[in-house]
Amino acid sequence: MYAVIKTGGKQYRVAPGDKLRVETLDADEGATVNLESVLMVSDGENLTVGAPEVAGASVSATVLAHGRGKKIDIVKFRRRKHYRRQMGHRQNYTELQITGINQ
């Protein structure tokens, strides 16, 4: 059984027991989160596709941790023009463990 969910502007294919990192969610560590935006659900034989979401479906997950991703360096450089800019960025994330898919 698996589902396709949408959170943080991205889509993820999830199954019970999966761990994934999503954009930051406003929940405490150890809390249970219900993700209501389910785009597709499959139980092995039947495939249900929403238009745009499957009515009444949800995915439950447990928040494992909050953190920050690895640093990305942004460099702008123009040769012979005495121009150089450096910046860095670290994206916040929430790590989830999928506990169940409800249809």
SEPA-741905 format. One record per residue: residue number from 0; residue in one letter; x, y, z of N, C-alpha, C, O in turn. Coordinates in nm, 4 decimals. Layout:
N
<nr NUM, rest A, n_X X, n_Y Y, n_Z Z, ca_X X, ca_Y Y, ca_Z Z, c_X X, c_Y Y, c_Z Z, o_X X, o_Y Y, o_Z Z>
...
***
This chain:
103
<nr 0, rest M, n_X 0.0843, n_Y -0.1173, n_Z 0.0000, ca_X 0.0000, ca_Y 0.0000, ca_Z 0.0000, c_X 0.0889, c_Y 0.1237, c_Z 0.0000, o_X 0.1867, o_Y 0.1310, o_Z 0.0745>
<nr 1, rest Y, n_X 0.0543, n_Y 0.2207, n_Z -0.0840, ca_X 0.1286, ca_Y 0.3455, ca_Z -0.0876, c_X 0.0355, c_Y 0.4594, c_Z -0.1255, o_X -0.0773, o_Y 0.4376, o_Z -0.1696>
<nr 2, rest A, n_X 0.0848, n_Y 0.5812, n_Z -0.1076, ca_X 0.0062, ca_Y 0.7002, ca_Z -0.1403, c_X 0.1005, c_Y 0.8079, c_Z -0.1909, o_X 0.2207, o_Y 0.8045, o_Z -0.1644>
<nr 3, rest V, n_X 0.0452, n_Y 0.9027, n_Z -0.2633, ca_X 0.1194, ca_Y 1.0207, ca_Z -0.3060, c_X 0.0576, c_Y 1.1389, c_Z -0.2331, o_X -0.0617, o_Y 1.1661, o_Z -0.2457>
<nr 4, rest I, n_X 0.1420, n_Y 1.2095, n_Z -0.1556, ca_X 0.0943, ca_Y 1.3228, ca_Z -0.0772, c_X 0.1605, c_Y 1.4509, c_Z -0.1257, o_X 0.2623, o_Y 1.4482, o_Z -0.1950>
<nr 5, rest K, n_X 0.1006, n_Y 1.5624, n_Z -0.0878, ca_X 0.1561, ca_Y 1.6926, ca_Z -0.1230, c_X 0.1712, c_Y 1.7728, c_Z 0.0045, o_X 0.0740, o_Y 1.7930, o_Z 0.0774>
<nr 6, rest T, n_X 0.2928, n_Y 1.8188, n_Z 0.0321, ca_X 0.3184, ca_Y 1.9041, ca_Z 0.1472, c_X 0.4388, c_Y 1.9930, c_Z 0.1165, o_X 0.5378, o_Y 1.9474, o_Z 0.0593>
<nr 7, rest G, n_X 0.4295, n_Y 2.1173, n_Z 0.1542, ca_X 0.5395, ca_Y 2.2104, ca_Z 0.1321, c_X 0.5647, c_Y 2.2385, c_Z -0.0146, o_X 0.6768, o_Y 2.2730, o_Z -0.0520>
<nr 8, rest G, n_X 0.4629, n_Y 2.2244, n_Z -0.0990, ca_X 0.4803, ca_Y 2.2517, ca_Z -0.2411, c_X 0.5456, c_Y 2.1394, c_Z -0.3188, o_X 0.5753, o_Y 2.1558, o_Z -0.4372>
<nr 9, rest K, n_X 0.5687, n_Y 2.0257, n_Z -0.2550, ca_X 0.6319, ca_Y 1.9121, ca_Z -0.3205, c_X 0.5444, c_Y 1.7881, c_Z -0.3050, o_X 0.4596, o_Y 1.7819, o_Z -0.2160>
<nr 10, rest Q, n_X 0.5654, n_Y 1.6901, n_Z -0.3915, ca_X 0.4895, ca_Y 1.5663, ca_Z -0.3849, c_X 0.5828, c_Y 1.4521, c_Z -0.3454, o_X 0.6980, o_Y 1.4471, o_Z -0.3885>
<nr 11, rest Y, n_X 0.5324, n_Y 1.3610, n_Z -0.2634, ca_X 0.6112, ca_Y 1.2489, ca_Z -0.2131, c_X 0.5308, c_Y 1.1204, c_Z -0.2256, o_X 0.4100, o_Y 1.1194, o_Z -0.2019>
<nr 12, rest R, n_X 0.5981, n_Y 1.0119, n_Z -0.2629, ca_X 0.5372, ca_Y 0.8786, ca_Z -0.2638, c_X 0.5750, c_Y 0.8134, c_Z -0.1317, o_X 0.6933, o_Y 0.7959, o_Z -0.1025>
<nr 13, rest V, n_X 0.4751, n_Y 0.7773, n_Z -0.0517, ca_X 0.5013, ca_Y 0.7260, ca_Z 0.0827, c_X 0.4305, c_Y 0.5934, c_Z 0.1041, o_X 0.3270, o_Y 0.5660, o_Z 0.0434>
<nr 14, rest A, n_X 0.4877, n_Y 0.5121, n_Z 0.1908, ca_X 0.4302, ca_Y 0.3850, ca_Z 0.2336, c_X 0.4485, c_Y 0.3767, c_Z 0.3849, o_X 0.5370, o_Y 0.4430, o_Z 0.4389>
<nr 15, rest P, n_X 0.3678, n_Y 0.2975, n_Z 0.4547, ca_X 0.3851, ca_Y 0.2842, ca_Z 0.5996, c_X 0.5262, c_Y 0.2375, c_Z 0.6353, o_X 0.5778, o_Y 0.1424, o_Z 0.5767>
<nr 16, rest G, n_X 0.5876, n_Y 0.3053, n_Z 0.7319, ca_X 0.7234, ca_Y 0.2730, ca_Z 0.7745, c_X 0.8302, c_Y 0.3597, c_Z 0.7098, o_X 0.9453, o_Y 0.3564, o_Z 0.7535>
<nr 17, rest D, n_X 0.7962, n_Y 0.4374, n_Z 0.6069, ca_X 0.8943, ca_Y 0.5236, ca_Z 0.5398, c_X 0.9328, c_Y 0.6413, c_Z 0.6280, o_X 0.8520, o_Y 0.6903, o_Z 0.7069>
<nr 18, rest K, n_X 1.0577, n_Y 0.6862, n_Z 0.6138, ca_X 1.1050, ca_Y 0.8088, ca_Z 0.6767, c_X 1.1339, c_Y 0.9080, c_Z 0.5651, o_X 1.1941, o_Y 0.8722, o_Z 0.4639>
<nr 19, rest L, n_X 1.0916, n_Y 1.0317, n_Z 0.5831, ca_X 1.1199, ca_Y 1.1320, ca_Z 0.4817, c_X 1.1344, c_Y 1.2684, c_Z 0.5454, o_X 1.0839, o_Y 1.2943, o_Z 0.6546>
<nr 20, rest R, n_X 1.2058, n_Y 1.3563, n_Z 0.4732, ca_X 1.2264, ca_Y 1.4934, ca_Z 0.5175, c_X 1.1399, c_Y 1.5850, c_Z 0.4322, o_X 1.1473, o_Y 1.5828, o_Z 0.3094>
<nr 21, rest V, n_X 1.0583, n_Y 1.6651, n_Z 0.4985, ca_X 0.9701, ca_Y 1.7585, ca_Z 0.4292, c_X 1.0003, c_Y 1.8993, c_Z 0.4793, o_X 1.0773, o_Y 1.9178, o_Z 0.5735>
<nr 22, rest E, n_X 0.9387, n_Y 1.9982, n_Z 0.4148, ca_X 0.9524, ca_Y 2.1358, ca_Z 0.4611, c_X 0.9011, c_Y 2.1447, c_Z 0.6050, o_X 0.8201, o_Y 2.0623, o_Z 0.6476>
<nr 23, rest T, n_X 0.9477, n_Y 2.2432, n_Z 0.6784, ca_X 0.9182, ca_Y 2.2556, ca_Z 0.8201, c_X 0.7678, c_Y 2.2568, c_Z 0.8482, o_X 0.6929, o_Y 2.3334, o_Z 0.7876>
<nr 24, rest L, n_X 0.7253, n_Y 2.1714, n_Z 0.9402, ca_X 0.5875, ca_Y 2.1671, ca_Z 0.9866, c_X 0.5818, c_Y 2.2193, c_Z 1.1297, o_X 0.6766, o_Y 2.2022, o_Z 1.2063>
<nr 25, rest D, n_X 0.4723, n_Y 2.2819, n_Z 1.1650, ca_X 0.4563, ca_Y 2.3391, ca_Z 1.2985, c_X 0.4002, c_Y 2.2319, c_Z 1.3924, o_X 0.2809, o_Y 2.2308, o_Z 1.4227>
<nr 26, rest A, n_X 0.4878, n_Y 2.1419, n_Z 1.4378, ca_X 0.4484, ca_Y 2.0347, ca_Z 1.5296, c_X 0.5679, c_Y 2.0002, c_Z 1.6172, o_X 0.6829, o_Y 2.0147, o_Z 1.5756>
<nr 27, rest D, n_X 0.5402, n_Y 1.9547, n_Z 1.7383, ca_X 0.6475, ca_Y 1.9166, ca_Z 1.8304, c_X 0.7009, c_Y 1.7783, c_Z 1.7950, o_X 0.6334, o_Y 1.6987, o_Z 1.7298>
<nr 28, rest E, n_X 0.8241, n_Y 1.7513, n_Z 1.8393, ca_X 0.8826, ca_Y 1.6189, ca_Z 1.8186, c_X 0.8021, c_Y 1.5159, c_Z 1.8961, o_X 0.7661, o_Y 1.5381, o_Z 2.0117>
<nr 29, rest G, n_X 0.7740, n_Y 1.4025, n_Z 1.8313, ca_X 0.6956, ca_Y 1.2977, ca_Z 1.8930, c_X 0.5457, c_Y 1.3112, c_Z 1.8695, o_X 0.4692, o_Y 1.2204, o_Z 1.9018>
<nr 30, rest A, n_X 0.5036, n_Y 1.4237, n_Z 1.8137, ca_X 0.3606, ca_Y 1.4457, ca_Z 1.7887, c_X 0.3167, c_Y 1.3708, c_Z 1.6628, o_X 0.3981, o_Y 1.3394, o_Z 1.5760>
<nr 31, rest T, n_X 0.1882, n_Y 1.3434, n_Z 1.6548, ca_X 0.1315, ca_Y 1.2791, ca_Z 1.5363, c_X 0.0713, c_Y 1.3862, c_Z 1.4469, o_X -0.0019, o_Y 1.4737, o_Z 1.4932>
<nr 32, rest V, n_X 0.1034, n_Y 1.3781, n_Z 1.3177, ca_X 0.0574, ca_Y 1.4762, ca_Z 1.2205, c_X -0.0309, c_Y 1.4048, c_Z 1.1195, o_X 0.0023, o_Y 1.2951, o_Z 1.0748>
<nr 33, rest N, n_X -0.1433, n_Y 1.4662, n_Z 1.0832, ca_X -0.2322, ca_Y 1.4118, ca_Z 0.9812, c_X -0.2148, c_Y 1.4941, c_Z 0.8549, o_X -0.2411, o_Y 1.6144, o_Z 0.8562>
<nr 34, rest L, n_X -0.1712, n_Y 1.4325, n_Z 0.7458, ca_X -0.1527, ca_Y 1.5005, ca_Z 0.6184, c_X -0.2768, c_Y 1.4757, c_Z 0.5338, o_X -0.3013, o_Y 1.3628, o_Z 0.4913>
<nr 35, rest E, n_X -0.3543, n_Y 1.5792, n_Z 0.5093, ca_X -0.4844, ca_Y 1.5670, ca_Z 0.4441, c_X -0.4767, c_Y 1.5749, c_Z 0.2919, o_X -0.5689, o_Y 1.5302, o_Z 0.2236>
<nr 36, rest S, n_X -0.3697, n_Y 1.6303, n_Z 0.2381, ca_X -0.3590, ca_Y 1.6512, ca_Z 0.0939, c_X -0.3038, c_Y 1.5244, c_Z 0.0272, o_X -0.1841, o_Y 1.5149, o_Z 0.0003>
<nr 37, rest V, n_X -0.3918, n_Y 1.4278, n_Z 0.0010, ca_X -0.3537, ca_Y 1.3001, ca_Z -0.0597, c_X -0.3992, c_Y 1.3016, c_Z -0.2055, o_X -0.5182, o_Y 1.3169, o_Z -0.2333>
<nr 38, rest L, n_X -0.3052, n_Y 1.2858, n_Z -0.2982, ca_X -0.3360, ca_Y 1.2935, ca_Z -0.4400, c_X -0.3705, c_Y 1.1586, c_Z -0.5012, o_X -0.4456, o_Y 1.1518, o_Z -0.5985>
<nr 39, rest M, n_X -0.3155, n_Y 1.0501, n_Z -0.4442, ca_X -0.3392, ca_Y 0.9169, ca_Z -0.4993, c_X -0.3185, c_Y 0.8131, c_Z -0.3901, o_X -0.2317, o_Y 0.8289, o_Z -0.3043>
<nr 40, rest V, n_X -0.3995, n_Y 0.7057, n_Z -0.3935, ca_X -0.3863, ca_Y 0.5963, ca_Z -0.2977, c_X -0.3930, c_Y 0.4650, c_Z -0.3749, o_X -0.4776, o_Y 0.4478, o_Z -0.4627>
<nr 41, rest S, n_X -0.3026, n_Y 0.3722, n_Z -0.3411, ca_X -0.3034, ca_Y 0.2395, ca_Z -0.4024, c_X -0.2914, c_Y 0.1359, c_Z -0.2921, o_X -0.2098, o_Y 0.1509, o_Z -0.2011>
<nr 42, rest D, n_X -0.3741, n_Y 0.0283, n_Z -0.2997, ca_X -0.3649, ca_Y -0.0790, ca_Z -0.2020, c_X -0.3135, c_Y -0.2079, c_Z -0.2659, o_X -0.3351, o_Y -0.3164, o_Z -0.2119>
<nr 43, rest G, n_X -0.2470, n_Y -0.1973, n_Z -0.3782, ca_X -0.1927, ca_Y -0.3142, ca_Z -0.4467, c_X -0.2757, c_Y -0.3543, c_Z -0.5664, o_X -0.2208, o_Y -0.3843, o_Z -0.6724>
<nr 44, rest E, n_X -0.4064, n_Y -0.3554, n_Z -0.5517, ca_X -0.4953, ca_Y -0.3915, ca_Z -0.6611, c_X -0.5728, c_Y -0.2711, c_Z -0.7125, o_X -0.5828, o_Y -0.2503, o_Z -0.8334>
<nr 45, rest N, n_X -0.6273, n_Y -0.1921, n_Z -0.6214, ca_X -0.7083, ca_Y -0.0766, ca_Z -0.6597, c_X -0.6250, c_Y 0.0508, c_Z -0.6518, o_X -0.5479, o_Y 0.0712, o_Z -0.5580>
<nr 46, rest L, n_X -0.6425, n_Y 0.1351, n_Z -0.7518, ca_X -0.5719, ca_Y 0.2626, ca_Z -0.7578, c_X -0.6766, c_Y 0.3738, c_Z -0.7608, o_X -0.7613, o_Y 0.3775, o_Z -0.8500>
<nr 47, rest T, n_X -0.6703, n_Y 0.4640, n_Z -0.6634, ca_X -0.7641, ca_Y 0.5752, ca_Z -0.6558, c_X -0.6886, c_Y 0.7048, c_Z -0.6785, o_X -0.5979, o_Y 0.7391, o_Z -0.6026>
<nr 48, rest V, n_X -0.7262, n_Y 0.7763, n_Z -0.7831, ca_X -0.6630, ca_Y 0.9037, ca_Z -0.8164, c_X -0.7630, c_Y 1.0142, c_Z -0.7884, o_X -0.8786, o_Y 1.0062, o_Z -0.8298>
<nr 49, rest G, n_X -0.7184, n_Y 1.1175, n_Z -0.7180, ca_X -0.8067, ca_Y 1.2275, ca_Z -0.6836, c_X -0.8150, c_Y 1.3308, c_Z -0.7929, o_X -0.7348, o_Y 1.3318, o_Z -0.8862>
<nr 50, rest A, n_X -0.9149, n_Y 1.4193, n_Z -0.7800, ca_X -0.9300, ca_Y 1.5279, ca_Z -0.8754, c_X -0.9542, c_Y 1.6579, c_Z -0.8007, o_X -1.0705, o_Y 1.6973, o_Z -0.7927>
<nr 51, rest P, n_X -0.8583, n_Y 1.7272, n_Z -0.7461, ca_X -0.7159, ca_Y 1.6949, ca_Z -0.7402, c_X -0.6768, c_Y 1.6089, c_Z -0.6199, o_X -0.5681, o_Y 1.5512, o_Z -0.6186>
<nr 52, rest E, n_X -0.7646, n_Y 1.5995, n_Z -0.5176, ca_X -0.7317, ca_Y 1.5199, ca_Z -0.3988, c_X -0.8337, c_Y 1.4087, c_Z -0.3794, o_X -0.9483, o_Y 1.4203, o_Z -0.4229>
<nr 53, rest V, n_X -0.7917, n_Y 1.3007, n_Z -0.3139, ca_X -0.8810, ca_Y 1.1892, ca_Z -0.2834, c_X -0.9654, c_Y 1.2286, c_Z -0.1623, o_X -0.9117, o_Y 1.2623, o_Z -0.0568>
<nr 54, rest A, n_X -1.0976, n_Y 1.2243, n_Z -0.1781, ca_X -1.1875, ca_Y 1.2663, ca_Z -0.0703, c_X -1.1839, c_Y 1.1661, c_Z 0.0449, o_X -1.1976, o_Y 1.0456, o_Z 0.0243>
<nr 55, rest G, n_X -1.1654, n_Y 1.2172, n_Z 0.1650, ca_X -1.1675, ca_Y 1.1334, ca_Z 0.2841, c_X -1.0380, c_Y 1.0600, c_Z 0.3137, o_X -1.0308, o_Y 0.9889, o_Z 0.4139>
<nr 56, rest A, n_X -0.9365, n_Y 1.0742, n_Z 0.2317, ca_X -0.8093, ca_Y 1.0047, ca_Z 0.2545, c_X -0.7147, c_Y 1.0939, c_Z 0.3340, o_X -0.7170, o_Y 1.2163, o_Z 0.3215>
<nr 57, rest S, n_X -0.6320, n_Y 1.0306, n_Z 0.4153, ca_X -0.5304, ca_Y 1.1033, ca_Z 0.4907, c_X -0.4148, c_Y 1.0093, c_Z 0.5208, o_X -0.4287, o_Y 0.8871, o_Z 0.5163>
<nr 58, rest V, n_X -0.3022, n_Y 1.0685, n_Z 0.5513, ca_X -0.1820, ca_Y 0.9926, ca_Z 0.5875, c_X -0.1392, c_Y 1.0405, c_Z 0.7246, o_X -0.1250, o_Y 1.1607, o_Z 0.7470>
<nr 59, rest S, n_X -0.1185, n_Y 0.9472, n_Z 0.8168, ca_X -0.0738, ca_Y 0.9840, ca_Z 0.9511, c_X 0.0761, c_Y 0.9581, c_Z 0.9627, o_X 0.1283, o_Y 0.8591, o_Z 0.9114>
<nr 60, rest A, n_X 0.1435, n_Y 1.0498, n_Z 1.0314, ca_X 0.2885, ca_Y 1.0412, ca_Z 1.0460, c_X 0.3286, c_Y 1.0901, c_Z 1.1844, o_X 0.2561, o_Y 1.1668, o_Z 1.2478>
<nr 61, rest T, n_X 0.4439, n_Y 1.0453, n_Z 1.2302, ca_X 0.5001, ca_Y 1.0882, ca_Z 1.3576, c_X 0.6218, c_Y 1.1753, c_Z 1.3305, o_X 0.7055, o_Y 1.1409, o_Z 1.2470>
<nr 62, rest V, n_X 0.6321, n_Y 1.2874, n_Z 1.4000, ca_X 0.7454, ca_Y 1.3784, ca_Z 1.3835, c_X 0.8640, c_Y 1.3212, c_Z 1.4606, o_X 0.8580, o_Y 1.3055, o_Z 1.5826>
<nr 63, rest L, n_X 0.9712, n_Y 1.2903, n_Z 1.3888, ca_X 1.0909, ca_Y 1.2366, ca_Z 1.4531, c_X 1.1844, c_Y 1.3476, c_Z 1.4996, o_X 1.2353, o_Y 1.3431, o_Z 1.6116>
<nr 64, rest A, n_X 1.2075, n_Y 1.4479, n_Z 1.4137, ca_X 1.3035, ca_Y 1.5529, ca_Z 1.4478, c_X 1.2836, c_Y 1.6733, c_Z 1.3578, o_X 1.2229, o_Y 1.6648, o_Z 1.2510>
<nr 65, rest H, n_X 1.3365, n_Y 1.7856, n_Z 1.4040, ca_X 1.3472, ca_Y 1.9062, ca_Z 1.3234, c_X 1.4957, c_Y 1.9321, c_Z 1.3040, o_X 1.5760, o_Y 1.9019, o_Z 1.3923>
<nr 66, rest G, n_X 1.5326, n_Y 1.9873, n_Z 1.1907, ca_X 1.6742, ca_Y 2.0134, ca_Z 1.1684, c_X 1.6967, c_Y 2.1085, c_Z 1.0539, o_X 1.6040, o_Y 2.1699, o_Z 1.0011>
<nr 67, rest R, n_X 1.8235, n_Y 2.1189, n_Z 1.0167, ca_X 1.8629, ca_Y 2.2044, ca_Z 0.9053, c_X 1.9487, c_Y 2.1216, c_Z 0.8108, o_X 2.0337, o_Y 2.0439, o_Z 0.8545>
<nr 68, rest G, n_X 1.9262, n_Y 2.1386, n_Z 0.6826, ca_X 2.0007, ca_Y 2.0651, ca_Z 0.5810, c_X 2.1436, c_Y 2.1133, c_Z 0.5702, o_X 2.1845, o_Y 2.2066, o_Z 0.6395>
<nr 69, rest K, n_X 2.2200, n_Y 2.0487, n_Z 0.4822, ca_X 2.3593, ca_Y 2.0894, ca_Z 0.4660, c_X 2.3669, c_Y 2.2226, c_Z 0.3928, o_X 2.2734, o_Y 2.2609, o_Z 0.3225>
<nr 70, rest K, n_X 2.4764, n_Y 2.2917, n_Z 0.4091, ca_X 2.4911, ca_Y 2.4259, ca_Z 0.3561, c_X 2.5130, c_Y 2.4238, c_Z 0.2057, o_X 2.5903, o_Y 2.3434, o_Z 0.1535>
<nr 71, rest I, n_X 2.4438, n_Y 2.5131, n_Z 0.1377, ca_X 2.4611, ca_Y 2.5312, ca_Z -0.0060, c_X 2.5298, c_Y 2.6654, c_Z -0.0265, o_X 2.4847, o_Y 2.7667, o_Z 0.0269>
<nr 72, rest D, n_X 2.6382, n_Y 2.6672, n_Z -0.1032, ca_X 2.7113, ca_Y 2.7902, ca_Z -0.1305, c_X 2.6643, c_Y 2.8500, c_Z -0.2615, o_X 2.6523, o_Y 2.7802, o_Z -0.3622>
<nr 73, rest I, n_X 2.6375, n_Y 2.9810, n_Z -0.2593, ca_X 2.5986, ca_Y 3.0546, ca_Z -0.3784, c_X 2.7096, c_Y 3.1530, c_Z -0.4082, o_X 2.7442, o_Y 3.2349, o_Z -0.3231>
<nr 74, rest V, n_X 2.7661, n_Y 3.1462, n_Z -0.5282, ca_X 2.8769, ca_Y 3.2335, ca_Z -0.5662, c_X 2.8427, c_Y 3.3022, c_Z -0.6974, o_X 2.8093, o_Y 3.2368, o_Z -0.7962>
<nr 75, rest K, n_X 2.8514, n_Y 3.4350, n_Z -0.6973, ca_X 2.8383, ca_Y 3.5126, ca_Z -0.8201, c_X 2.9747, c_Y 3.5729, c_Z -0.8482, o_X 3.0363, o_Y 3.6304, o_Z -0.7585>
<nr 76, rest F, n_X 3.0228, n_Y 3.5609, n_Z -0.9703, ca_X 3.1577, ca_Y 3.6057, ca_Z -1.0028, c_X 3.1622, c_Y 3.6564, c_Z -1.1462, o_X 3.1146, o_Y 3.5883, o_Z -1.2371>
<nr 77, rest R, n_X 3.2186, n_Y 3.7750, n_Z -1.1680, ca_X 3.2417, ca_Y 3.8286, ca_Z -1.3024, c_X 3.3907, c_Y 3.8531, c_Z -1.3182, o_X 3.4499, o_Y 3.9324, o_Z -1.2451>
<nr 78, rest R, n_X 3.4494, n_Y 3.7855, n_Z -1.4124, ca_X 3.5938, ca_Y 3.7986, ca_Z -1.4293, c_X 3.6301, c_Y 3.9374, c_Z -1.4822, o_X 3.5581, o_Y 3.9952, o_Z -1.5636>
<nr 79, rest R, n_X 3.7408, n_Y 3.9886, n_Z -1.4353, ca_X 3.7981, ca_Y 4.1176, ca_Z -1.4745, c_X 3.7109, c_Y 4.2381, c_Z -1.4392, o_X 3.7401, o_Y 4.3491, o_Z -1.4838>
<nr 80, rest K, n_X 3.6070, n_Y 4.2198, n_Z -1.3618, ca_X 3.5173, ca_Y 4.3313, ca_Z -1.3284, c_X 3.5206, c_Y 4.3663, c_Z -1.1800, o_X 3.4480, o_Y 4.4553, o_Z -1.1359>
<nr 81, rest H, n_X 3.6030, n_Y 4.2982, n_Z -1.1039, ca_X 3.6157, ca_Y 4.3221, ca_Z -0.9603, c_X 3.4810, c_Y 4.3026, c_Z -0.8903, o_X 3.4415, o_Y 4.3825, o_Z -0.8055>
<nr 82, rest Y, n_X 3.4113, n_Y 4.1946, n_Z -0.9277, ca_X 3.2787, ca_Y 4.1665, ca_Z -0.8732, c_X 3.2742, c_Y 4.0231, c_Z -0.8248, o_X 3.2946, o_Y 3.9299, o_Z -0.9026>
<nr 83, rest R, n_X 3.2473, n_Y 4.0054, n_Z -0.6951, ca_X 3.2310, ca_Y 3.8710, ca_Z -0.6392, c_X 3.1377, c_Y 3.8783, c_Z -0.5201, o_X 3.1553, o_Y 3.9622, o_Z -0.4317>
<nr 84, rest R, n_X 3.0375, n_Y 3.7899, n_Z -0.5174, ca_X 2.9428, ca_Y 3.7817, ca_Z -0.4061, c_X 2.9352, c_Y 3.6366, c_Z -0.3614, o_X 2.9297, o_Y 3.5449, o_Z -0.4432>
<nr 85, rest Q, n_X 2.9351, n_Y 3.6178, n_Z -0.2307, ca_X 2.9211, ca_Y 3.4838, ca_Z -0.1757, c_X 2.8090, c_Y 3.4840, c_Z -0.0728, o_X 2.7984, o_Y 3.5745, o_Z 0.0100>
<nr 86, rest M, n_X 2.7261, n_Y 3.3811, n_Z -0.0799, ca_X 2.6192, ca_Y 3.3639, ca_Z 0.0173, c_X 2.6066, c_Y 3.2159, c_Z 0.0483, o_X 2.6570, o_Y 3.1314, o_Z -0.0258>
<nr 87, rest G, n_X 2.5400, n_Y 3.1856, n_Z 0.1565, ca_X 2.5130, ca_Y 3.0470, ca_Z 0.1921, c_X 2.3676, c_Y 3.0328, c_Z 0.2333, o_X 2.3020, o_Y 3.1303, o_Z 0.2698>
<nr 88, rest H, n_X 2.3180, n_Y 2.9093, n_Z 0.2269, ca_X 2.1789, ca_Y 2.8841, ca_Z 0.2643, c_X 2.1680, c_Y 2.7454, c_Z 0.3256, o_X 2.2268, o_Y 2.6495, o_Z 0.2757>
<nr 89, rest R, n_X 2.0917, n_Y 2.7356, n_Z 0.4351, ca_X 2.0582, ca_Y 2.6066, ca_Z 0.4957, c_X 1.9082, c_Y 2.6009, c_Z 0.5135, o_X 1.8490, o_Y 2.6854, o_Z 0.5805>
<nr 90, rest Q, n_X 1.8462, n_Y 2.4988, n_Z 0.4518, ca_X 1.7006, ca_Y 2.4859, ca_Z 0.4552, c_X 1.6570, c_Y 2.4089, c_Z 0.5792, o_X 1.7175, o_Y 2.3079, o_Z 0.6150>
<nr 91, rest N, n_X 1.5520, n_Y 2.4569, n_Z 0.6443, ca_X 1.4952, ca_Y 2.3859, ca_Z 0.7586, c_X 1.4106, c_Y 2.2686, c_Z 0.7098, o_X 1.3510, o_Y 2.2748, o_Z 0.6023>
<nr 92, rest Y, n_X 1.4056, n_Y 2.1623, n_Z 0.7891, ca_X 1.3240, ca_Y 2.0470, ca_Z 0.7516, c_X 1.2633, c_Y 1.9828, c_Z 0.8754, o_X 1.3059, o_Y 2.0072, o_Z 0.9883>
<nr 93, rest T, n_X 1.1618, n_Y 1.8994, n_Z 0.8504, ca_X 1.1010, ca_Y 1.8159, ca_Z 0.9536, c_X 1.1104, c_Y 1.6722, c_Z 0.9058, o_X 1.0712, o_Y 1.6416, o_Z 0.7932>
<nr 94, rest E, n_X 1.1618, n_Y 1.5842, n_Z 0.9899, ca_X 1.1732, ca_Y 1.4432, ca_Z 0.9536, c_X 1.0508, c_Y 1.3682, c_Z 1.0063, o_X 1.0189, o_Y 1.3744, o_Z 1.1250>
<nr 95, rest L, n_X 0.9833, n_Y 1.2975, n_Z 0.9159, ca_X 0.8608, ca_Y 1.2255, ca_Z 0.9492, c_X 0.8783, c_Y 1.0760, c_Z 0.9309, o_X 0.9574, o_Y 1.0313, o_Z 0.8479>
<nr 96, rest Q, n_X 0.8041, n_Y 0.9994, n_Z 1.0088, ca_X 0.7917, ca_Y 0.8556, ca_Z 0.9868, c_X 0.6442, c_Y 0.8286, c_Z 0.9621, o_X 0.5590, o_Y 0.8620, o_Z 1.0445>
<nr 97, rest I, n_X 0.6146, n_Y 0.7672, n_Z 0.8469, ca_X 0.4760, ca_Y 0.7406, ca_Z 0.8080, c_X 0.4258, c_Y 0.6209, c_Z 0.8895, o_X 0.4884, o_Y 0.5149, o_Z 0.8905>
<nr 98, rest T, n_X 0.3115, n_Y 0.6394, n_Z 0.9580, ca_X 0.2569, ca_Y 0.5320, ca_Z 1.0414, c_X 0.1364, c_Y 0.4648, c_Z 0.9791, o_X 0.1091, o_Y 0.3485, o_Z 1.0086>
<nr 99, rest G, n_X 0.0629, n_Y 0.5356, n_Z 0.8929, ca_X -0.0544, ca_Y 0.4718, ca_Z 0.8342, c_X -0.1154, c_Y 0.5538, c_Z 0.7229, o_X -0.0980, o_Y 0.6754, o_Z 0.7150>
<nr 100, rest I, n_X -0.1887, n_Y 0.4823, n_Z 0.6356, ca_X -0.2616, ca_Y 0.5467, ca_Z 0.5263, c_X -0.4093, c_Y 0.5132, c_Z 0.5454, o_X -0.4473, o_Y 0.3962, o_Z 0.5494>
<nr 101, rest N, n_X -0.4917, n_Y 0.6165, n_Z 0.5571, ca_X -0.6339, ca_Y 0.5995, ca_Z 0.5813, c_X -0.7128, c_Y 0.6367, c_Z 0.4561, o_X -0.6919, o_Y 0.7433, o_Z 0.3982>
<nr 102, rest Q, n_X -0.8047, n_Y 0.5471, n_Z 0.4142, ca_X -0.8829, ca_Y 0.5781, ca_Z 0.2941, c_X -1.0202, c_Y 0.6251, c_Z 0.3280, o_X -1.0990, o_Y 0.6554, o_Z 0.2383>
***
